[in-house]
Amino acid sequence: QTRHAAWSSKRKWVTALAAVVVLAVVLDIATRLMMGSSAASAARRIFTNNALSSSGTSLAASDAEKGEANDFYLRGRYEWNQRCQRA
């Protein structure tokens, strides 16, 4: 009896996993049809060095922007550490 119950549990997990895979494939196909391209090609476009935004400008950050981002990061770390010391 317990062996049958264990097999039934395994069967349920396999069925659930198959359903998730089928759902993922259906969603990928629907996305490809709506967007006209695959998610992989969209990710490739996003992460390439010459990626462009929707306005056609480069998404690459300038050195000034990187410096400003680093300043914000360091300021945030400082503020967080001050907060933790007060507590």
N, C-alpha and C positions, 0 to 999 in steps of 0.2 A: 504493500500500500504506500509506504513512504517513498519507495523508488519511483512509483508512478507519479506521486505528487511532485517529486524533484524534477522529473522529466517534464511535467506539465509547466513547472516554473521556468525551466530552461526554454521550453517552446514559446512561452509568453515573451521572454526577453528577446529571443531571436525574431519573433514576429514584430515586436516593437522596434527593434533595430532596423529590420527590413522596411518598416513603414517610414522611419526617419530618413533612410537612404532614398527611398522613392520620393518622399516629399522634397528632399534637397534637390534631386534631379529635376523634378517638376518645376520648382522655383527657379532653378538655373535656366531651364528652357524658356520659361515665361519671361525672365529678365532679358535673355538674349533676344527674344522676339520683340520685346518692348524697346530695348535700348539699341538694338541692332549690332551688339557686340557682346563678347563674353566678359565675365567678371575678371578673368585673368588678363585680358587685353586692357581693360580699364585700369586695373592695378598697375600694369606695366607702364601705362601712360602717366599715371600719377607719380610713380617712383623713379622715373627716368630723370636724368639731370636736366634735360631741356623741357620739362613739363610746363605746360601753359595753363593759365587759369581760363575761365570762360570768357574773359574780356580780351584774351590774347596776350596778356603780359606774363612775364616770367614769374614763376613761383619761388625762384631762388632768392634767398635772403642776402642782402648786401652786408658788408662788414660792419657798417654802422648799426644795422638792425640786429645783427648778431651780438654786438657789444651792448646794445640796449637790452636785449633779452637776457644777457648774462647779468647785467646790473639789476634787472627785476628779480632774477633768480636769487642773486646774493642778498638783495634786500628782503626777499621773502624768507630766506633761511635765517637772516638776522632777526626779523620780527618773530619768527616761530621760536627761535631760541630764547628770546626775551620773554615770550609768553610762557614757555616751559619753566623758566627760572623763577617766575613770579608765583607759579602754582605750588 
